[in-house]
């Protein structure tokens, strides 16, 4: 991710007017939003492996101990939120340092508190999405495609991230997509400017940050409820099944 930020600051920025502060702030915010989402999407990968190796212990614990699915999800969600904050702060400081140095302007984040909160919420979302995908495998599909499915959160991040960066999508789709909601909120947190429909052409129609936040929170709540229901019926799977061709 540092490599992508370096390209954004020192390669892709050629031709930008160095004296137009709003343009530089919008450009910096768009790169921060996209790269931060890529970084946080890796949380979904690690979650899948941890759950697969714990299927026997989880099935036993939910049946014979006081551990409950919602408690288990809450603990992992809190941990993912902390990791999200850590990654978010690293990306925030890195973006500020690289782009401010490149342009010779103090491009300080306009709302770092909001950026940290969005990073925490994104960490919880990525964890709940990764949990949902791996529970689909454990309960219904088997583990043969586990290596591919575990990377779906990152694949979706690249797909939605670059699409909003270079293409103009319908506003309704951007509101409905949790990935675009994350990008829009991070863009707004760094710049406090209206969230553009297309990052490379920040003019015309803009998105409401409040509605983006509502969309992301709704997705988190929905996924956690579904994960909790699926965890109650978690099956025991042999991890060797994932190694079979």
N, C-alpha and C positions, 0 to 999 in steps of 0.2 A: 504493500500500500504506500510505503514511502517512495517507492519508485514511481508510482502513478502520480503522487503529489509533486515529485520533482519534475516530471514531464509537464504537468499542468502549469507549474510556476515558470519554468525556464525554456520550454519548447513550444507548447501550444499557445503561449501568451504573446508570441511575436505578432506585432501589428496593433496591439492594444494601445490606446492613447494613454500615456503615462501621467497626464495631468487631469484626467477625468475621474475623480474619486468615486462617483456612483457606479461607473462602468467597472472599475477595478473591484469595488466591493461586491457587485453582483457576480463578477467572474470568480472571485475568490470563494464566495458563498456557494456557488454551484459546484465547484470542485470539492469543497469541504463536505457538502451534502452527499455527493455521489460516493466519494472514497470512504467516508465514515460508514455509510450503509454497507458497502462491500466488506469492510473490516468487521462490522458487527454481525454480518450474516454467517460468519464462520462459527458462531456459537451453536448454530443448528447442527453442525457436523459433529462436534464433540459430544453433544447430548445423545445422539443416536447410538453411538458405540457404548456409552455408559449404561444405557437402558437395556440394550441387547445382552450384555454380559451379566445383567442383574435379574433376568426374567424369573429364574427359579427362586431367588431370595425374595423378590417382590411378591410373587404369587403366594409364597408361604406366609410372608409378613402380613399381607392384607387379610389373610384368612385366619391366622392363629395369633396375631399380636394386636396391640392397640394402634399400630400404624394405619393411617387412612390415606387413600389416594390424594385427597385435597391437601392433607398435611405434607405429604411427600412432594406434591407439586409446588406448594407454597415455599418450602425450604429451597428447592432447586430454583424456583423463580426468583427468590431473594438473592441467591448466589449469582444467578445470571444477570440480575440488575446491577450488582456490584461490579461484575466483570464488564458489563456494558458501560458503566460510568468510567472505569479505568481506561478502556479503549477509547471512549469518547473524549476524555481529557487529553490523551496522547495525540489523537488526531487533531483536536482543537489547537493545541500548542504547536504542533508540527505545521499545520496550515498557516497559522499566524506568523510563525518564524520564517518559513520559506517565501511566502507571498509578500510579506512586508519587506524582506531583504531584496527580493527581486525588483519590486516596484519603487523602493525607497520611500514608502508611505506607511504610516502606522495603521495597518488594517486590523485593528483590534476587534474581536467579536463584540457585537452590539449587546447581546444578551447571553452571557456564558451560563447563567443559572438555568435558563430555558434549554440551552444546548445539552447541559448535563442531565436534566430531567428527561429530555427526549432520548438521550443515549441509554438511560436506565430502562425506560419503557421499551425501547427497541430491543435491548437485551432480553427482556421478558418475552417479547413477541417472538423473537428468533428461537428462543428455547421452547416455547409452547408449540411453534410450528414444527420444529425438529422432533419434538415428542409425538405430535400427531402423526407425522409421517412414519416414524419407526414403530408406533403402535399399530398402524395399518399393516405393516409387514408382519409383526409378531402375531397379531390376532387373526389375520385373514390371508395374507399373500405368501408367507414364508420368507426366509432370510436370503434367498439366492441373489436378489437384486439389492442387497443392503448397501453395497459400496456406491452404487449409482444414486439410490434414493437419499443417502445421507448428504449428498452434495446438492440436492434440489434447492435448499434455501439460498446457497451461493449462486447457483445457476439463475434462479429467478431474480436475484439482486442485479446481476449483470444485464439480464434481459430488460427489466423494467427501468433500471438506472440509465443505461445508454439510450433507451428509447425516448425517455423524457428529456434527455440531454440534447438530442438531435432532431426529434420529431414532435409534431404538435398532435397530441392525443385529445380525445373528447374529455371535457372537464368531469363528466359523470364517471368515466373510467378512472381518472386520477383520484377522485374522492373515494371510489370503491376499493382501489388497490392499496393495501397496507404498505407496500414498498414505496409507492409514490407519496403516500401520506408521510412516511418517514423522511423521504428526501425533502418534501416541501417544508416540513417543520424544522428540519436542520438548516435549510436555506434561510428560513425566516429568523431562526435563532441567531445566525451569524450576522445577518445584514439588517434585520427588522424592516426589510423592504417587502412589497407585495410579492407573493409567490407566483412566478410565471408558469404558464402552461408548458412552455418550452424554454429550457435554460439558456440555450444559445441564441434565443431571440426574445429577451425579456421585455416584450411590449404587448399591448393589447389586453386580452383577458387575463385576469389573475385569479388565484385560488384563495379561499378563505382559510387562514390557519386554524381557526376554531373548528371548522367542519373537518379539516384534516385530522385534528387531534381527536375529535369524536369518533372518526372512522377507525383510527388506530386503537383506541381504547376498546371499542366494540369488538374488533378482531381479537384482541388479547383475551377479553372476557369469554367470547365464544369458544376460542380454542382451549382455554383452560377448563371450561365446562365439559367440552367434548373429550378432552384428555382424561379428565377425572372419571367419566363414565366408561371409557375404554380401559383405563387402568384397573377398574373393578373386575374386569373380565380378562385380564392379561393371561396369556397362555405361556406355558413353559416351552421354550425352544432350545434345542441343542445348538450351540454357537458353531459347531462344525458344519451345520447346514449352510452357513454363509460362505463356506469355502468350496462348496460343491459347484461344479460347472453344469 
